[in-house]
Amino acid sequence: MPLPNDLKDKFIEIVEVNHVLTDPSLYGPYTDDFTDHYKSQPLVILRPNSTEQVSQIIKLCAENRLGVVVQGGNTNLTGSASTSTPDSEVLISLTRMKNLVSVDTKGDSMVVEAGMTLADVHKCAEDNGKFFPLSFAAEGNATIGGCLACNAGGVAVLRYGTTRELVLGIEVVLPDGRIWNGLRSLRKDNTGYDLKNLFMGSEGTLGVITKVVLKLFPIPKEKETSLVCVESPAKAVALLNRVKDSAGSLLTAFELISEKPISRVKKNLPDVEVPELSPSPWKVLLELSLFEKKEESVLESILEQAFEAEEITDAIIANSLKDSHKFWHVRESIPLADRTEGGSIHSDISLPIASIPEFLEVSLKRLKEEFPWIEDSIFGHLGDGNLHYNFVSPEDPTLTYRFEEEIRRNLYTTVIEYNGSISAEHGIGMLKKHHNDEFKDPIELELMKKIKNAIDPEGIMNPGKLI
Amino acid sequence: MPLPNDLKDKFIEIVEVNHVLTDPSLYGPYTDDFTDHYKSQPLVILRPNSTEQVSQIIKLCAENRLGVVVQGGNTNLTGSASTSTPDSEVLISLTRMKNLVSVDTKGDSMVVEAGMTLADVHKCAEDNGKFFPLSFAAEGNATIGGCLACNAGGVAVLRYGTTRELVLGIEVVLPDGRIWNGLRSLRKDNTGYDLKNLFMGSEGTLGVITKVVLKLFPIPKEKETSLVCVESPAKAVALLNRVKDSAGSLLTAFELISEKPISRVKKNLPDVEVPELSPSPWKVLLELSLFEKKEESVLESILEQAFEAEEITDAIIANSLKDSHKFWHVRESIPLADRTEGGSIHSDISLPIASIPEFLEVSLKRLKEEFPWIEDSIFGHLGDGNLHYNFVSPEDPTLTYRFEEEIRRNLYTTVIEYNGSISAEHGIGMLKKHHNDEFKDPIELELMKKIKNAIDPEGIMNPGKLI
């Protein structure tokens, strides 16, 4: 249906005419999904600039039983910020709500509006002599509200936790349009159910997060980054435990990377400088964050011991920040190198860390049996047990897409067998909803539905996603 | 009502006759509350030894619409492990469910039954070369299940977080007796609503936590402990920020202690050795945990800078583990010294850290105006914004008890004005239920009730507590 004129007028009254978009030729940035997988067809796109406006919009949607999709930077990878049925849902973009509300440098917290990009959150923290650790490739566009809605992970989870652990309070517009002000900046509060964590990670299905109280941290004084050669994932797990035992909370990143995607970076992205190291089937990229200036490298002595214990075969330590960026740039170039190779599909599974070596062996064998042509591209946050277990099919790029469903089923079956998760950080959205319905504990799904019905009985919040 | 015989027979069938207690003369350890405030009168006390037995008990209670109170070590401070109406509720003690299920030293996690004491959890971790950081005075009796139910805090929250942040997975018997197996040991899992955090901190009102997957950490190699003199809470906040900026995540404890309770320790507990320091109205007890052996003290240079900046007036650094225990023993002796003084009542408020100096001034003034005879005993985890704001009335110990309600209302009113919480770590239970109903955001209370009704529609789980 087209947007009825009376409703359009009411929306214009709330957010002004410039921010009620009904011309599909202007929809692009909001409807074209980051993964080229989903194309939204909203009834209307609204761009409110305050919690009060969001509240009024949701009230109107509730009265008219209109589905609501809320969007931040539109960088989601599972379709959770896209419409699920054409011409019937209201798409709300929060990108105009990007203000810094307040900073408390003595209490190490900061209040921001949900539409601020993660990169701007970093900047606001740094401008105040503080550090906000959440970090991932899309941070220039991704909004902090989106990070909360999907409980984003990234490269510093090992030390600082996922988004959940970085948030002190939230403000939420509920499915009936009322505003819950949970903007507390307390480190400890045991006065009721943990509503904050319930809304976080619920992918917009319970309400609209409009403001956030974030934890801030001291800026590390120094970083030590190293790229290391290991013969197997088992050796990488041994190294991980050695570094954790020796460096404790100084360890902030521990990434495992298969040589295969690195060789694709070399081949497809010749401008990316890949450090020279002895040949090895796996690499580890690890980083310590130090809070005092050191004369001697902490990492060097740990890596020497690892070498003597035959856990690693070669290693290079960054001599400068530039070097360190170079190491990370290799890691971050993998998705583009894979896409260039052809037929790239991605996943973000997690597993109990100790079971990863065996899981990799078993799962790869099963995948190769069913899809002999498949080529794997495995890398990820080993320190969190989270792998990006991706695939390419360079011979025929259409193959992986044609068999995507079967590939995912094959992979996820092994993941569940090893007590893992089919989504460590990207979430469920529309992409994995049917997989989640199939693989998740039915009692857990039932509890989720009970909560959904209790908080959003009309089911207007982000229909067709997650649940 | 007395327990009907047919029901008694059914309970005996589930847990065997020795573990169905109906003789009140045997009730003591389960019914006499830690705070001498509540005296339970259960219909029966059951002591199951497996999740399956708990499940069968809850099924039977659900069929008969019997209220269920679950108890760990019975060390709760708010009555949340006591019955709320006499002779009508089933009290379940989980203290027989105290087994270690499994340890994963490579993945840094451990599965234990809910009835294991926190002290035994520490021991199991240490026996496997690991560290579990949750720690507080009652850890010899408190069970890990109780810690989860109340989201216990303690002395290491600053670095490691509250119980919530130390748990990877849980197993729960739901109000209909079914078992939800959420015993995942994953560091990241974004496949649905955060049920784990919903059950944690719900004080037994949503289900019975029967098993737990705990995070383990490397054992710190060394600790540096110091007792420091400061002139005011504002100076203590400045010192906190200095240490955080200089030592980052090495800082594991930062306790503020008023001189008044320390002088009561000296007076009432002459066996406790109090280190000699220059006179000052406030002391700070702080601790760093180091992961490498150091030749030079990290703390010494930080404290020297703080002295030059006139943030501190004197300091003593522990020379040995024995010294360090001595410092902590002073801190831990305060509650007993206060009780000896007479009329001790306790609270566990939290506030945004930066507002604590002003809050203390304003709240003390208001309390002294209404209760000129009152004497304060303030100490607590300043690093988390959490204060134990306690009182004594040595002249007439009955005074504080008689005016307890008015004192709490006076204090909590100021707490709420400063955006604080009336319970940082002890929880609500029965003690603060009416205060919570009065002071908590009505929208938040309404959301909590919706969730309670969705998960426990008959309201059998821990009736009369929290909600």
HADDOCK unambig.tbl for C-alpha pairs under 7 A between the chains (distance, minus, plus):
assign (segid A and resid 106 and name CA) (segid B and resid 241 and name CA) 6.60 0.50 0.50
assign (segid A and resid 106 and name CA) (segid B and resid 354 and name CA) 5.32 0.50 0.50
assign (segid A and resid 107 and name CA) (segid B and resid 352 and name CA) 6.36 0.50 0.50
assign (segid A and resid 107 and name CA) (segid B and resid 353 and name CA) 5.03 0.50 0.50
assign (segid A and resid 107 and name CA) (segid B and resid 354 and name CA) 5.19 0.50 0.50
assign (segid A and resid 180 and name CA) (segid B and resid 443 and name CA) 6.25 0.50 0.50
assign (segid A and resid 180 and name CA) (segid B and resid 444 and name CA) 6.96 0.50 0.50
assign (segid A and resid 184 and name CA) (segid B and resid 419 and name CA) 6.94 0.50 0.50
assign (segid A and resid 185 and name CA) (segid B and resid 352 and name CA) 5.91 0.50 0.50
assign (segid A and resid 186 and name CA) (segid B and resid 350 and name CA) 6.80 0.50 0.50
assign (segid A and resid 186 and name CA) (segid B and resid 351 and name CA) 6.03 0.50 0.50
assign (segid A and resid 186 and name CA) (segid B and resid 352 and name CA) 5.47 0.50 0.50
assign (segid A and resid 187 and name CA) (segid B and resid 384 and name CA) 5.44 0.50 0.50
assign (segid A and resid 187 and name CA) (segid B and resid 385 and name CA) 6.62 0.50 0.50
assign (segid A and resid 188 and name CA) (segid B and resid 350 and name CA) 6.58 0.50 0.50
assign (segid A and resid 188 and name CA) (segid B and resid 384 and name CA) 6.75 0.50 0.50
assign (segid A and resid 188 and name CA) (segid B and resid 424 and name CA) 4.85 0.50 0.50
assign (segid A and resid 188 and name CA) (segid B and resid 425 and name CA) 6.68 0.50 0.50
assign (segid A and resid 189 and name CA) (segid B and resid 421 and name CA) 5.90 0.50 0.50
assign (segid A and resid 189 and name CA) (segid B and resid 423 and name CA) 5.98 0.50 0.50
assign (segid A and resid 189 and name CA) (segid B and resid 424 and name CA) 4.29 0.50 0.50
assign (segid A and resid 189 and name CA) (segid B and resid 425 and name CA) 6.57 0.50 0.50
assign (segid A and resid 190 and name CA) (segid B and resid 201 and name CA) 6.80 0.50 0.50
assign (segid A and resid 190 and name CA) (segid B and resid 423 and name CA) 5.43 0.50 0.50
assign (segid A and resid 190 and name CA) (segid B and resid 424 and name CA) 5.22 0.50 0.50
assign (segid A and resid 190 and name CA) (segid B and resid 425 and name CA) 5.50 0.50 0.50
assign (segid A and resid 190 and name CA) (segid B and resid 426 and name CA) 6.98 0.50 0.50
assign (segid A and resid 190 and name CA) (segid B and resid 427 and name CA) 4.96 0.50 0.50
assign (segid A and resid 191 and name CA) (segid B and resid 423 and name CA) 5.83 0.50 0.50
assign (segid A and resid 191 and name CA) (segid B and resid 427 and name CA) 5.88 0.50 0.50
assign (segid A and resid 191 and name CA) (segid B and resid 428 and name CA) 5.95 0.50 0.50
assign (segid A and resid 192 and name CA) (segid B and resid 202 and name CA) 6.56 0.50 0.50
assign (segid A and resid 192 and name CA) (segid B and resid 466 and name CA) 6.84 0.50 0.50
assign (segid A and resid 193 and name CA) (segid B and resid 198 and name CA) 6.03 0.50 0.50
assign (segid A and resid 193 and name CA) (segid B and resid 201 and name CA) 6.41 0.50 0.50
assign (segid A and resid 193 and name CA) (segid B and resid 202 and name CA) 5.50 0.50 0.50
assign (segid A and resid 193 and name CA) (segid B and resid 448 and name CA) 6.28 0.50 0.50
assign (segid A and resid 194 and name CA) (segid B and resid 197 and name CA) 6.27 0.50 0.50
assign (segid A and resid 194 and name CA) (segid B and resid 198 and name CA) 5.49 0.50 0.50
assign (segid A and resid 197 and name CA) (segid B and resid 194 and name CA) 6.27 0.50 0.50
assign (segid A and resid 197 and name CA) (segid B and resid 197 and name CA) 6.72 0.50 0.50
assign (segid A and resid 198 and name CA) (segid B and resid 193 and name CA) 6.03 0.50 0.50
assign (segid A and resid 198 and name CA) (segid B and resid 194 and name CA) 5.48 0.50 0.50
assign (segid A and resid 201 and name CA) (segid B and resid 190 and name CA) 6.82 0.50 0.50
assign (segid A and resid 201 and name CA) (segid B and resid 193 and name CA) 6.42 0.50 0.50
assign (segid A and resid 202 and name CA) (segid B and resid 192 and name CA) 6.56 0.50 0.50
assign (segid A and resid 202 and name CA) (segid B and resid 193 and name CA) 5.50 0.50 0.50
assign (segid A and resid 218 and name CA) (segid B and resid 244 and name CA) 6.73 0.50 0.50
assign (segid A and resid 218 and name CA) (segid B and resid 245 and name CA) 5.24 0.50 0.50
assign (segid A and resid 218 and name CA) (segid B and resid 248 and name CA) 6.21 0.50 0.50
assign (segid A and resid 241 and name CA) (segid B and resid 106 and name CA) 6.61 0.50 0.50
assign (segid A and resid 244 and name CA) (segid B and resid 218 and name CA) 6.74 0.50 0.50
assign (segid A and resid 245 and name CA) (segid B and resid 218 and name CA) 5.25 0.50 0.50
assign (segid A and resid 246 and name CA) (segid B and resid 291 and name CA) 6.23 0.50 0.50
assign (segid A and resid 246 and name CA) (segid B and resid 292 and name CA) 6.85 0.50 0.50
assign (segid A and resid 247 and name CA) (segid B and resid 291 and name CA) 5.70 0.50 0.50
assign (segid A and resid 248 and name CA) (segid B and resid 218 and name CA) 6.22 0.50 0.50
assign (segid A and resid 248 and name CA) (segid B and resid 291 and name CA) 5.75 0.50 0.50
assign (segid A and resid 249 and name CA) (segid B and resid 249 and name CA) 6.76 0.50 0.50
assign (segid A and resid 291 and name CA) (segid B and resid 246 and name CA) 6.24 0.50 0.50
assign (segid A and resid 291 and name CA) (segid B and resid 247 and name CA) 5.71 0.50 0.50
assign (segid A and resid 291 and name CA) (segid B and resid 248 and name CA) 5.75 0.50 0.50
assign (segid A and resid 292 and name CA) (segid B and resid 246 and name CA) 6.87 0.50 0.50
assign (segid A and resid 350 and name CA) (segid B and resid 186 and name CA) 6.81 0.50 0.50
assign (segid A and resid 350 and name CA) (segid B and resid 188 and name CA) 6.60 0.50 0.50
assign (segid A and resid 351 and name CA) (segid B and resid 186 and name CA) 6.03 0.50 0.50
assign (segid A and resid 352 and name CA) (segid B and resid 107 and name CA) 6.35 0.50 0.50
assign (segid A and resid 352 and name CA) (segid B and resid 185 and name CA) 5.91 0.50 0.50
assign (segid A and resid 352 and name CA) (segid B and resid 186 and name CA) 5.47 0.50 0.50
assign (segid A and resid 353 and name CA) (segid B and resid 107 and name CA) 5.02 0.50 0.50
assign (segid A and resid 354 and name CA) (segid B and resid 106 and name CA) 5.32 0.50 0.50
assign (segid A and resid 354 and name CA) (segid B and resid 107 and name CA) 5.19 0.50 0.50
assign (segid A and resid 384 and name CA) (segid B and resid 187 and name CA) 5.44 0.50 0.50
assign (segid A and resid 384 and name CA) (segid B and resid 188 and name CA) 6.75 0.50 0.50
assign (segid A and resid 385 and name CA) (segid B and resid 187 and name CA) 6.62 0.50 0.50
assign (segid A and resid 419 and name CA) (segid B and resid 184 and name CA) 6.96 0.50 0.50
assign (segid A and resid 421 and name CA) (segid B and resid 189 and name CA) 5.89 0.50 0.50
assign (segid A and resid 423 and name CA) (segid B and resid 189 and name CA) 5.98 0.50 0.50
assign (segid A and resid 423 and name CA) (segid B and resid 190 and name CA) 5.44 0.50 0.50
assign (segid A and resid 423 and name CA) (segid B and resid 191 and name CA) 5.84 0.50 0.50
assign (segid A and resid 424 and name CA) (segid B and resid 188 and name CA) 4.86 0.50 0.50
assign (segid A and resid 424 and name CA) (segid B and resid 189 and name CA) 4.28 0.50 0.50
assign (segid A and resid 424 and name CA) (segid B and resid 190 and name CA) 5.20 0.50 0.50
assign (segid A and resid 425 and name CA) (segid B and resid 188 and name CA) 6.68 0.50 0.50
assign (segid A and resid 425 and name CA) (segid B and resid 189 and name CA) 6.56 0.50 0.50
assign (segid A and resid 425 and name CA) (segid B and resid 190 and name CA) 5.48 0.50 0.50
assign (segid A and resid 426 and name CA) (segid B and resid 190 and name CA) 6.97 0.50 0.50
assign (segid A and resid 427 and name CA) (segid B and resid 190 and name CA) 4.96 0.50 0.50
assign (segid A and resid 427 and name CA) (segid B and resid 191 and name CA) 5.88 0.50 0.50
assign (segid A and resid 428 and name CA) (segid B and resid 191 and name CA) 5.93 0.50 0.50
assign (segid A and resid 443 and name CA) (segid B and resid 180 and name CA) 6.26 0.50 0.50
assign (segid A and resid 444 and name CA) (segid B and resid 180 and name CA) 6.97 0.50 0.50
assign (segid A and resid 448 and name CA) (segid B and resid 193 and name CA) 6.29 0.50 0.50
assign (segid A and resid 450 and name CA) (segid B and resid 454 and name CA) 5.68 0.50 0.50
assign (segid A and resid 451 and name CA) (segid B and resid 451 and name CA) 6.12 0.50 0.50
assign (segid A and resid 451 and name CA) (segid B and resid 454 and name CA) 6.40 0.50 0.50
assign (segid A and resid 454 and name CA) (segid B and resid 450 and name CA) 5.68 0.50 0.50
assign (segid A and resid 454 and name CA) (segid B and resid 451 and name CA) 6.39 0.50 0.50
assign (segid A and resid 454 and name CA) (segid B and resid 454 and name CA) 6.23 0.50 0.50
assign (segid A and resid 466 and name CA) (segid B and resid 192 and name CA) 6.83 0.50 0.50
